[in-house]
């Protein structure tokens, strides 16, 4: 009897989770239909400032602290500049 009860609780939890996921997806779709932004806000990256700081001789770590960005977070953003951070771990 206990095994049946636990199985039933598992099924109910799974059903409830599926309902929650369905409602969240419907809510996000409705918000997007209304033109609202969903998700993480985009971080503004000033490439020219990064290039100028690098030309002054500043290290990539100092640039990341100066611009309040994670060290590896701006690597794809710097790639178009033609310079890659020389990061050694």
Buried (B, 14 or more C-beta within 10 A) or exposed (E): EEEEEEEEEEEEEEEEEEEEEEEEEEEEEEEEEEEEEEEEEEEEBEEEEBBEBBEEEBEBEEBBEEBEBEEEEBBEBBEEEEEEBEEEE
